[in-house]
Amino acid sequence: MSDKPTYMDCWHFIAPLIPVNTDYTMDIYIMVFNALKEAEKKRIAEKKGGRKATHDT
């Protein structure tokens, strides 16, 4: 484990704080998870030096 938190470390911290008692809050829970999961994938790819272009310039 690194001394710097990862996006998934943040997820494990914040997930219990999100109420999931309605469809609306369940959607928020899922959206936050997916956003942090994607951010973690990008962080790992950039760390490996395999950064992909997101658009053509």
N, C-alpha and C positions, 0 to 999 in steps of 0.2 A: 504494500500500500504506500502510495506517495504522500508527501506532506501537503500537496495541493489537492483540493477536492475536485472530483470529476462531476460531470453532469448527472451521472447515475447516483453518485453519493448524495447530491442535492435532492434527487428524486426520493431516495430512501428517508431523507430528513423531512421533506415536505409532504409526502404522500399521506401519512397519518393525520395531517392537519386539514386535509380536504374532505369535507363531508360528502358522503355518497348516498344520501337518503332520498334524492329525487333524480329524475331523468336528466334534468339540467345540470346538476352537480356531477352526475356520473359522466356526462359528456365533457365537462371541464377536467375531471380526473383523467380521462382517456386522452384528451388533447394535450394536457401538460406532460403526461407520460410520453406520448409520441414525439412531442417537440424536444424533450430532453434526450430521448433515445437517438433522434436524428442528429442533434448537436453533438452527442457523444461519438457517433459514427464519424462525423466530420472532424472532430478533434483528433481521433485516432488516425484517420487518413492523413491529416496534415502533419501529425507527429511522425508518421512513416515517410513523409515526403511525397506521397502520392496524391497531392492536391489536384482536384479536377476543376476545370473551368465550369462555371455555372451558366455562362452565356458567351456568345461570340461578340468580339468587338471589332 
